[in-house]
Amino acid sequence: MRPSEQRQESRVEIDLPAQISVGSQLVLQGRLKDISLKSAFIIMKSSVYLKVNDEVGFAVQRVAGDKDNFIQGMACVSRIAVGDGMAVYFTRMDERSTGRLKALLKQ
């Protein structure tokens, strides 16, 4: 992990499993590229029919192999990099997920 100096929020580069859910029917698998307290970039080959400003659910598996240790909530798509992935900014997250995210950023 290494912080990026380009953003106001400390952004950490890290490779963890991530999911984006669209409604209750579609779940897209990806990998976390980087994350901050307010946003993340998720690597995925296809963004299907997503557009900027679409609201999606997200889940990041904080500890690889531990399916009960997720950071999860709702986010909006802020940027789509075709063939690379998407940037999202977090809009809702419960206290447990917020605590897990803060702990991850301190590692």
Secondary structure, DSSP 4 states (H G I P E B T S, - for coil): --EESSSSS-EEEEEEEEEEEETTTEEEEEEEEEE-SSEEEEE-S--TT--TT-EEEEEEESSTT-TT-EEEEEEEEEEEETTTEEEEEEEEE-HHHHHHHHHHHH-
